[in-house]
Amino acid sequence: MSQSTLTGLGPLVRLALRRDRITLPIWIVVLALLGTATYGSYDAVFPSAADREALMSSLATSPALKVLYGPAFDLSNAGGFVAWRIGGFMALLTGVMAMLTVVRHTRAEEDSGRAELVRAGVVGRHGLLAAAVCVAIGASVVAGILQALALISAGAPAAGSLALGASCAACGAVFAAVAAVTAQLGSFSRTANGISFAVLGVAFMLRAVGDTSTGAAWVSWLSPLAWAQEVRAFVENRWWVLLLSLITAGVLLFVAVALADRRDIGMGLLVPRDGSPTAHRSLGSPLALAWRLQRGSLVGWLVAFVLMGLILGSLTGSLSGLLSGNKVATDIFTRLGGSHALEQAFIAAMLGVLGLGAAAYGVQAVLRARTEETEGRAEAVLAAAVSRWSWLGGHLLCAVVGSGFLVLVGAAAVGTTAAVTGSVAFGQTFASSLVQLPAVWVVTGVSALLVGLLPRLSVLSWVVAGIVLVISLWGPILNLPDSVLDISPFQHVPHLPGGTLTAIPLVVLSILAVALFGASAVGIRRRDIG
């Protein structure tokens, strides 16, 4: 690559950082705090040597937990527990951040037409791609450094903290390079993101298969997610494993540059098929069009919810054996789930996790309407005999119905495997999931409100969802005051099964959700489109 192809790299990096001045800091802060929250709770949850021995002998050998978290190398100390319990997810989330960043500043810029305007200036052919990769990898490195510093400040060993942070940063570099390749393949940002997440899903499955198989453990070494865990932070700190990630990232970036030289700006190498000159009868309404745009994403989420539900439900049978004598751990699950029966408390907590995931889908589905608007396609639809409300309402209805469907499907999966273990009946689990829906729709409604009234601030939807996620998952563990916990709508949901069903919170949350969607409808009718 000659120097001229990178002309304008500095200004392009600054432009990307300015545009991501809200989203990237949120990603980085959340990633930095995840490990610290888990590290700080270890001594309280497992205070004695007997508790830690039971942890290693029970949870660490569970096939379901190996699928979720990977192999446990040493759970006798807080650092090893963090590397097992949260390290894999931090690496995965760092990869997600990197992929979204690269596609947003490459393929999405081409979709909107801004890339062509930028390329008309004094900008090298690979300037946009290089800037996006630099920002994504730079954000991954900063997140890794802050993860390490946060753990060190919490009392963790410096070497292990740095190894864990470096493994997450290296994973981010790999998936930034993956997105750089998919941005050349897909002709639209959603295609590039879809391929990127498919690669991430395959990487997760390869790791899971290798970690749970005695005769094919080598399969996990095909996954960059496994490389992050094989660093074995806080245990062996195998720095050489990072070379696998760095070499892979370098090869993929070379491939991305080669592919970029073989295509025209605005077009991917995978050319989409030409559509029919006339729309099918099934696309004769704004709702049908919204469903057509949303269905692929919903199917992907649906598969993830089924798998996650089956895994979570399978854990209930072995839970009591591990924590039956651990009062602190039992109390934490009680605060998360609201029941004095450990299995029921665990099911209630996992239904809350499904609710949080469904809320994230709802936010994504609502923001799809904003994407259609910013990329100019909504204007073409509204030029026909289509009202603004019916256009936006189609996307909102897909978000509401889709998020509710995910909760129910996930609960059915949890209930199926929980019933097999004999811990909680299927009907009890499925019925208990219904109380999550008002909270899910409140978070979705906030996103709808921003899109309808304050579209330029619609990115704050993810900020709200992130705050709700952090408070809901880690607030009870960290014993945050009730005034902070009450910020999350999920805190007001009756904790079923096992808790007391109270109608008033559900009614209030439902009214709030309706009000948010109503305000969105009023806003979309009064503001400019685009």
C-alpha positions as CSV (number, residue, x, y, z in Angstrom):
1,M,0.0,0.0,0.0
2,S,1.5,3.3,-1.1
3,Q,1.5,6.3,1.1
4,S,-0.8,8.2,-1.3
5,T,-3.7,5.7,-0.7
6,L,-3.7,6.9,2.9
7,T,-3.9,10.6,2.2
8,G,-6.3,12.3,4.6
9,L,-6.1,9.6,7.2
10,G,-5.6,12.0,10.1
11,P,-8.6,14.2,9.4
12,L,-10.8,11.1,8.7
13,V,-9.9,9.6,12.0
14,R,-10.7,12.8,13.8
15,L,-14.0,13.0,11.9
16,A,-14.9,9.4,12.9
17,L,-14.0,10.1,16.5
18,R,-16.2,13.2,16.5
19,R,-19.1,11.3,15.1
20,D,-18.7,8.5,17.7
21,R,-18.0,10.8,20.6
22,I,-21.1,9.4,22.4
23,T,-21.3,5.8,21.4
24,L,-17.6,4.8,21.7
25,P,-17.1,6.2,25.2
26,I,-20.2,4.3,26.4
27,W,-18.9,1.1,24.9
28,I,-15.5,1.6,26.5
29,V,-16.8,2.5,30.0
30,V,-19.1,-0.4,30.1
31,L,-16.4,-2.8,29.0
32,A,-14.0,-1.4,31.5
33,L,-16.5,-1.8,34.4
34,L,-17.7,-5.3,33.7
35,G,-14.7,-7.1,35.0
36,T,-14.4,-4.9,38.1
37,A,-18.0,-5.5,39.2
38,T,-17.5,-9.3,39.0
39,Y,-14.1,-9.1,40.7
40,G,-15.5,-7.1,43.6
41,S,-18.3,-9.5,44.3
42,Y,-16.1,-12.7,44.3
43,D,-15.0,-12.6,48.0
44,A,-18.5,-11.8,49.1
45,V,-20.2,-14.6,47.1
46,F,-17.5,-17.3,47.8
47,P,-15.9,-16.3,51.1
48,S,-14.6,-19.7,52.2
49,A,-12.2,-22.3,50.7
50,A,-15.1,-24.8,50.7
51,D,-17.3,-22.5,48.6
52,R,-14.5,-22.1,46.1
53,E,-13.8,-25.8,45.9
54,A,-17.5,-26.4,45.3
55,L,-17.4,-23.8,42.6
56,M,-14.6,-25.5,40.8
57,S,-16.0,-29.0,41.1
58,S,-19.6,-28.2,40.2
59,L,-20.0,-25.2,37.9
60,A,-16.6,-25.4,36.2
61,T,-17.5,-29.0,34.9
62,S,-21.0,-28.2,33.7
63,P,-21.2,-28.6,29.9
64,A,-23.9,-25.9,29.7
65,L,-21.6,-23.4,31.5
66,K,-18.7,-24.4,29.2
67,V,-20.8,-23.4,26.3
68,L,-21.6,-20.0,27.9
69,Y,-18.3,-19.2,29.5
70,G,-15.6,-21.6,28.2
71,P,-13.2,-23.7,30.2
72,A,-12.4,-22.7,33.8
73,F,-8.6,-22.8,34.5
74,D,-8.6,-21.6,38.1
75,L,-11.6,-20.5,40.1
76,S,-9.8,-20.4,43.5
77,N,-9.1,-16.7,43.1
78,A,-11.1,-13.7,42.0
79,G,-8.9,-13.0,39.0
80,G,-9.4,-16.5,37.6
81,F,-13.1,-16.3,38.2
82,V,-13.3,-13.0,36.3
83,A,-11.4,-14.4,33.4
84,W,-13.8,-17.4,33.2
85,R,-17.1,-15.7,34.2
86,I,-16.8,-12.5,32.2
87,G,-13.6,-12.5,30.2
88,G,-15.2,-14.3,27.2
89,F,-18.1,-12.0,27.1
90,M,-15.8,-8.9,27.3
91,A,-13.9,-10.2,24.3
92,L,-17.1,-10.9,22.4
93,L,-18.5,-7.5,23.2
94,T,-15.2,-5.8,22.2
95,G,-15.5,-7.6,18.9
96,V,-19.1,-6.4,18.4
97,M,-18.0,-2.8,19.1
98,A,-15.2,-3.1,16.6
99,M,-17.4,-4.6,13.9
100,L,-20.1,-2.0,14.2
101,T,-17.6,0.8,14.2
102,V,-15.9,-0.4,11.0
103,V,-19.1,-1.0,9.1
104,R,-20.6,2.3,10.3
105,H,-17.6,4.3,8.9
106,T,-17.2,2.4,5.6
107,R,-20.1,0.6,4.1
108,A,-22.8,2.7,5.8
109,E,-21.0,5.9,4.6
110,E,-21.2,4.5,1.1
111,D,-24.9,3.7,1.5
112,S,-25.7,7.3,2.5
113,G,-23.6,8.8,-0.3
114,R,-21.2,10.6,2.1
115,A,-18.3,8.4,1.2
116,E,-18.4,9.6,-2.5
117,L,-18.4,13.2,-1.4
118,V,-15.4,12.6,0.9
119,R,-13.6,10.7,-1.8
120,A,-14.1,13.7,-4.1
121,G,-11.7,15.6,-1.9
122,V,-8.0,15.0,-1.2
123,V,-8.5,11.6,0.2
124,G,-6.6,8.4,-0.7
125,R,-8.4,5.3,-2.0
126,H,-8.0,3.4,1.3
127,G,-8.3,6.4,3.6
128,L,-11.9,5.7,4.8
129,L,-11.2,2.0,5.4
130,A,-7.9,2.8,7.2
131,A,-9.6,5.4,9.4
132,A,-12.4,3.1,10.4
133,V,-10.0,0.3,11.3
134,C,-7.8,2.6,13.3
135,V,-10.7,4.0,15.3
136,A,-12.1,0.5,15.9
137,I,-8.7,-1.0,17.0
138,G,-7.9,2.1,18.9
139,A,-11.1,1.9,20.8
140,S,-10.5,-1.8,21.5
141,V,-7.0,-1.0,22.9
142,V,-8.3,1.8,25.1
143,A,-11.0,-0.5,26.4
144,G,-8.5,-3.2,27.2
145,I,-6.2,-0.7,29.0
146,L,-9.0,0.6,31.1
147,Q,-10.2,-2.9,31.9
148,A,-6.7,-3.7,33.2
149,L,-6.4,-0.4,35.2
150,A,-9.9,-0.9,36.7
151,L,-9.0,-4.4,37.8
152,I,-5.6,-3.3,39.2
153,S,-7.4,-0.5,41.1
154,A,-9.7,-3.2,42.6
155,G,-6.7,-5.2,43.8
156,A,-6.2,-7.7,41.0
157,P,-2.6,-8.7,40.0
158,A,-1.2,-6.4,37.4
159,A,0.1,-9.1,35.1
160,G,-3.2,-11.0,34.9
161,S,-5.2,-7.7,34.5
162,L,-3.0,-6.7,31.6
163,A,-3.3,-10.1,30.0
164,L,-7.0,-10.0,30.2
165,G,-7.2,-6.5,28.8
166,A,-4.8,-7.4,26.0
167,S,-6.8,-10.5,25.1
168,C,-10.0,-8.5,24.7
169,A,-8.2,-5.8,22.7
170,A,-6.7,-8.4,20.4
171,C,-10.1,-9.9,19.8
172,G,-11.4,-6.5,18.9
173,A,-8.6,-6.2,16.4
174,V,-9.5,-9.5,14.7
175,F,-13.2,-8.6,14.3
176,A,-12.4,-5.1,13.2
177,A,-10.5,-6.8,10.4
178,V,-13.4,-9.2,9.8
179,A,-15.7,-6.2,9.3
180,A,-13.2,-4.6,7.0
181,V,-13.5,-7.6,4.7
182,T,-17.3,-7.9,5.0
183,A,-17.6,-4.1,4.2
184,Q,-16.1,-5.0,0.8
185,L,-18.4,-7.9,0.2
186,G,-21.8,-6.6,1.1
187,S,-23.5,-4.0,-1.0
188,F,-25.4,-2.6,2.0
189,S,-24.4,-2.0,5.6
190,R,-27.0,-4.5,6.9
191,T,-25.5,-7.1,4.6
192,A,-22.0,-6.3,5.9
193,N,-23.1,-6.4,9.5
194,G,-25.1,-9.6,8.9
195,I,-22.0,-11.4,7.5
196,S,-19.8,-10.0,10.3
197,F,-22.2,-11.3,13.0
198,A,-22.5,-14.6,11.2
199,V,-18.7,-15.0,11.5
200,L,-18.9,-14.0,15.1
201,G,-21.6,-16.7,15.7
202,V,-19.5,-19.3,14.0
203,A,-16.6,-18.3,16.1
204,F,-18.7,-18.7,19.3
205,M,-20.0,-22.1,18.1
206,L,-16.5,-23.4,17.3
207,R,-15.4,-22.4,20.8
208,A,-18.4,-24.0,22.4
209,V,-18.0,-27.3,20.5
210,G,-14.3,-27.5,21.2
211,D,-14.7,-26.6,24.9
212,T,-17.4,-29.3,25.4
213,S,-15.9,-32.1,23.4
214,T,-13.2,-34.4,24.8
215,G,-12.1,-35.7,21.4
216,A,-12.2,-32.5,19.4
217,A,-10.8,-29.9,21.8
218,W,-8.7,-28.6,18.9
219,V,-11.8,-27.2,17.2
220,S,-11.9,-24.3,19.7
221,W,-8.5,-23.2,18.4
222,L,-10.2,-22.2,15.2
223,S,-12.1,-19.5,17.0
224,P,-10.6,-16.0,17.9
225,L,-12.9,-16.0,20.9
226,A,-11.1,-19.1,22.2
227,W,-7.8,-17.4,21.7
228,A,-8.8,-14.7,24.1
229,Q,-9.5,-17.3,26.7
230,E,-6.5,-19.4,26.0
231,V,-4.3,-16.5,27.1
232,R,-5.4,-17.8,30.6
233,A,-5.2,-14.5,32.3
234,F,-4.5,-14.7,36.1
235,V,-3.4,-18.3,35.7
236,E,-0.5,-18.7,33.2
237,N,-0.7,-15.3,31.3
238,R,0.3,-16.9,28.0
239,W,1.2,-13.8,26.0
240,W,2.2,-15.8,22.9
241,V,-1.4,-16.6,22.1
242,L,-2.0,-13.0,21.3
243,L,0.2,-13.5,18.2
244,L,-2.6,-15.6,16.7
245,S,-5.0,-12.7,16.9
246,L,-2.5,-10.2,15.6
247,I,-1.4,-12.3,12.6
248,T,-5.0,-13.1,11.7
249,A,-6.0,-9.4,11.9
250,G,-3.1,-8.5,9.7
251,V,-4.0,-11.2,7.0
252,L,-7.6,-10.1,7.0
253,L,-6.7,-6.4,6.6
254,F,-4.5,-7.3,3.7
255,V,-7.4,-9.2,2.1
256,A,-9.7,-6.2,2.8
257,V,-7.4,-3.9,1.0
258,A,-7.1,-6.3,-2.0
259,L,-10.8,-6.6,-2.2
260,A,-11.3,-2.8,-2.0
261,D,-9.1,-2.5,-5.1
262,R,-11.4,-4.8,-7.0
263,R,-14.7,-2.9,-6.6
264,D,-16.3,0.4,-7.3
265,I,-17.3,2.9,-4.6
266,G,-20.9,2.2,-3.4
267,M,-21.0,-1.4,-4.7
268,G,-19.9,-4.6,-2.9
269,L,-18.5,-7.7,-4.5
270,L,-21.6,-9.6,-3.6
271,V,-24.0,-7.9,-6.0
272,P,-27.6,-8.2,-4.8
273,R,-30.2,-9.7,-7.2
274,D,-32.4,-7.4,-9.1
275,G,-35.9,-7.2,-7.6
276,S,-39.2,-7.6,-9.4
277,P,-40.2,-4.4,-11.3
278,T,-43.5,-4.6,-9.4
279,A,-43.9,-5.2,-5.7
280,H,-45.6,-8.3,-4.5
281,R,-49.1,-8.0,-3.1
282,S,-47.6,-8.8,0.4
283,L,-45.7,-5.5,0.3
284,G,-48.7,-3.4,-0.2
285,S,-48.6,-1.7,3.2
286,P,-46.0,0.2,5.3
287,L,-46.3,-2.6,7.9
288,A,-45.6,-5.3,5.3
289,L,-42.5,-3.3,4.2
290,A,-41.3,-2.9,7.8
291,W,-41.7,-6.6,8.4
292,R,-39.8,-7.4,5.2
293,L,-36.9,-5.2,6.4
294,Q,-37.0,-6.5,10.0
295,R,-37.6,-10.2,9.5
296,G,-33.9,-11.2,8.9
297,S,-32.8,-9.6,12.1
298,L,-35.6,-11.1,14.1
299,V,-34.7,-14.6,12.9
300,G,-31.1,-14.1,14.0
301,W,-32.3,-12.9,17.4
302,L,-34.8,-15.8,17.6
303,V,-32.1,-18.4,17.1
304,A,-29.9,-16.8,19.8
305,F,-32.8,-16.7,22.3
306,V,-33.6,-20.3,21.8
307,L,-30.0,-21.4,22.3
308,M,-29.6,-19.2,25.3
309,G,-32.9,-20.3,26.8
310,L,-32.0,-24.0,26.5
311,I,-28.6,-23.4,28.1
312,L,-29.9,-21.3,31.0
313,G,-32.8,-23.7,31.7
314,S,-30.4,-26.7,31.9
315,L,-28.4,-25.0,34.7
316,T,-31.3,-25.0,37.2
317,G,-30.9,-28.7,38.1
318,S,-27.3,-28.3,39.4
319,L,-27.7,-24.9,41.0
320,S,-28.9,-25.9,44.4
321,G,-26.1,-28.4,44.9
322,L,-23.5,-25.7,44.5
323,L,-25.1,-22.8,46.4
324,S,-27.3,-24.5,49.0
325,G,-24.9,-23.7,51.8
326,N,-23.8,-20.4,50.5
327,K,-26.0,-17.8,52.1
328,V,-24.4,-14.8,50.4
329,A,-24.8,-16.3,46.9
330,T,-28.4,-17.3,47.7
331,D,-29.2,-13.8,48.9
332,I,-27.8,-12.3,45.7
333,F,-30.0,-14.6,43.5
334,T,-32.9,-13.8,45.8
335,R,-32.4,-10.1,45.1
336,L,-32.1,-10.8,41.4
337,G,-35.1,-13.1,41.3
338,G,-37.2,-12.2,44.3
339,S,-37.8,-15.8,45.5
340,H,-36.7,-17.8,48.5
341,A,-36.6,-21.0,46.4
342,L,-33.2,-20.9,44.7
343,E,-34.3,-22.6,41.5
344,Q,-37.3,-20.2,41.2
345,A,-35.0,-17.2,42.0
346,F,-32.6,-18.3,39.3
347,I,-35.4,-18.8,36.7
348,A,-36.8,-15.3,37.6
349,A,-33.4,-13.8,37.2
350,M,-32.9,-15.5,33.8
351,L,-36.3,-14.3,32.6
352,G,-35.1,-10.8,33.4
353,V,-32.0,-11.4,31.3
354,L,-34.2,-12.5,28.4
355,G,-36.2,-9.3,28.9
356,L,-33.1,-7.2,28.7
357,G,-32.1,-8.9,25.5
358,A,-35.6,-8.4,24.0
359,A,-35.4,-4.7,24.9
360,A,-32.1,-4.5,23.0
361,Y,-33.9,-6.0,20.0
362,G,-36.7,-3.5,20.4
363,V,-34.3,-0.6,20.3
364,Q,-32.6,-2.0,17.2
365,A,-35.9,-2.5,15.5
366,V,-37.0,1.1,16.2
367,L,-33.7,2.5,15.1
368,R,-34.1,0.7,11.8
369,A,-36.8,3.3,11.0
370,R,-34.2,6.0,11.7
371,T,-31.8,4.3,9.3
372,E,-34.3,4.2,6.6
373,E,-34.9,7.9,7.1
374,T,-31.2,9.0,7.1
375,E,-30.4,6.9,4.0
376,G,-33.2,8.5,2.0
377,R,-35.5,5.5,1.6
378,A,-38.2,6.7,3.9
379,E,-38.7,9.9,1.8
380,A,-39.4,7.8,-1.2
381,V,-42.0,5.8,0.7
382,L,-43.7,8.9,2.1
383,A,-43.9,10.4,-1.3
384,A,-46.6,7.9,-2.0
385,A,-50.0,7.7,-0.3
386,V,-48.4,6.8,3.0
387,S,-48.8,8.8,6.2
388,R,-45.9,9.4,8.5
389,W,-47.5,7.6,11.4
390,S,-48.3,4.5,9.3
391,W,-44.7,4.4,8.1
392,L,-43.2,4.7,11.6
393,G,-46.0,2.7,13.1
394,G,-45.1,-0.3,11.0
395,H,-41.6,-0.3,12.4
396,L,-42.8,0.3,16.0
397,L,-45.3,-2.6,15.7
398,C,-42.5,-4.9,14.5
399,A,-40.4,-3.8,17.5
400,V,-43.3,-4.4,20.0
401,V,-44.4,-7.7,18.6
402,G,-40.9,-9.0,17.9
403,S,-39.6,-8.2,21.3
404,G,-42.6,-9.8,23.0
405,F,-42.2,-12.9,20.8
406,L,-38.5,-13.2,21.8
407,V,-39.4,-13.1,25.5
408,L,-42.0,-15.9,25.0
409,V,-39.8,-18.1,22.8
410,G,-36.8,-17.7,25.2
411,A,-39.0,-18.5,28.2
412,A,-40.4,-21.6,26.4
413,A,-36.8,-22.8,25.9
414,V,-35.9,-22.1,29.5
415,G,-39.1,-23.8,30.7
416,T,-38.5,-26.9,28.5
417,T,-35.0,-27.7,29.9
418,A,-36.0,-26.6,33.5
419,A,-38.9,-28.9,33.4
420,V,-36.7,-31.8,32.3
421,T,-34.6,-31.3,35.4
422,G,-37.7,-31.2,37.5
423,S,-36.9,-27.9,39.1
424,V,-39.7,-25.6,37.8
425,A,-42.8,-26.5,35.8
426,F,-42.9,-25.4,32.1
427,G,-46.2,-23.6,32.5
428,Q,-45.0,-21.7,35.6
429,T,-41.9,-20.5,33.7
430,F,-43.8,-19.5,30.6
431,A,-46.5,-17.6,32.4
432,S,-43.9,-15.8,34.6
433,S,-42.3,-14.4,31.5
434,L,-45.3,-12.3,30.6
435,V,-44.5,-9.8,33.4
436,Q,-41.3,-8.8,31.6
437,L,-43.2,-7.4,28.6
438,P,-44.2,-4.0,30.0
439,A,-40.6,-3.2,31.0
440,V,-39.3,-4.4,27.6
441,W,-41.8,-2.0,25.9
442,V,-40.9,0.9,28.1
443,V,-37.2,0.7,27.0
444,T,-38.4,0.3,23.4
445,G,-40.8,3.2,23.9
446,V,-37.9,5.5,24.9
447,S,-36.2,4.7,21.6
448,A,-39.4,5.4,19.8
449,L,-39.8,8.7,21.6
450,L,-36.3,9.8,20.5
451,V,-36.8,8.8,16.9
452,G,-40.2,10.6,16.8
453,L,-39.3,13.8,18.6
454,L,-35.5,14.1,18.8
455,P,-34.1,12.0,15.8
456,R,-30.6,13.5,16.1
457,L,-30.4,12.1,19.6
458,S,-31.7,8.7,18.7
459,V,-28.3,7.1,19.3
460,L,-29.0,7.8,23.0
461,S,-31.4,4.9,22.8
462,W,-28.4,2.6,23.3
463,V,-27.3,4.7,26.2
464,V,-30.6,4.2,27.9
465,A,-30.6,0.5,27.2
466,G,-27.0,0.2,28.5
467,I,-27.9,2.0,31.7
468,V,-30.9,-0.3,32.3
469,L,-28.7,-3.3,31.5
470,V,-25.9,-2.3,34.0
471,I,-28.3,-1.4,36.8
472,S,-30.4,-4.6,36.3
473,L,-27.6,-7.1,36.1
474,W,-25.0,-5.6,38.5
475,G,-27.0,-3.3,40.7
476,P,-28.2,-6.0,43.1
477,I,-24.8,-7.7,43.2
478,L,-23.1,-4.3,44.1
479,N,-25.9,-3.5,46.7
480,L,-26.7,-0.2,44.9
481,P,-29.3,1.9,46.7
482,D,-32.9,1.5,45.8
483,S,-33.0,5.0,44.3
484,V,-30.5,3.9,41.7
485,L,-32.1,0.4,41.1
486,D,-35.5,2.0,40.6
487,I,-34.2,3.7,37.4
488,S,-34.5,0.4,35.6
489,P,-38.1,-0.5,34.7
490,F,-37.2,-4.2,35.2
491,Q,-36.7,-3.4,38.9
492,H,-40.5,-2.8,39.2
493,V,-41.5,-6.1,37.5
494,P,-42.9,-8.8,39.9
495,H,-40.2,-11.4,40.2
496,L,-41.8,-14.6,39.1
497,P,-41.9,-17.5,39.6
498,G,-41.9,-17.5,43.4
499,G,-42.6,-13.9,44.0
500,T,-45.8,-12.0,44.5
501,L,-47.8,-11.0,41.5
502,T,-48.7,-7.3,41.9
503,A,-50.7,-5.6,39.1
504,I,-50.0,-1.9,39.9
505,P,-46.4,-1.8,38.6
506,L,-47.4,-3.6,35.5
507,V,-50.2,-1.2,34.8
508,V,-48.0,1.8,35.4
509,L,-45.3,0.5,33.1
510,S,-47.8,-0.3,30.4
511,I,-49.3,3.2,30.6
512,L,-45.8,4.7,30.4
513,A,-45.0,2.6,27.4
514,V,-48.2,3.7,25.7
515,A,-47.5,7.3,26.5
516,L,-44.0,7.0,25.0
517,F,-45.3,5.5,21.8
518,G,-48.0,8.1,21.6
519,A,-45.5,11.0,22.0
520,S,-43.5,9.4,19.2
521,A,-46.5,9.5,17.0
522,V,-47.1,13.1,17.7
523,G,-43.5,14.0,17.1
524,I,-43.2,12.2,13.7
525,R,-46.1,14.2,12.4
526,R,-44.6,17.6,13.3
527,R,-40.9,17.3,12.5
528,D,-39.0,17.3,9.2
529,I,-38.1,13.9,7.7
530,G,-34.4,13.3,7.4
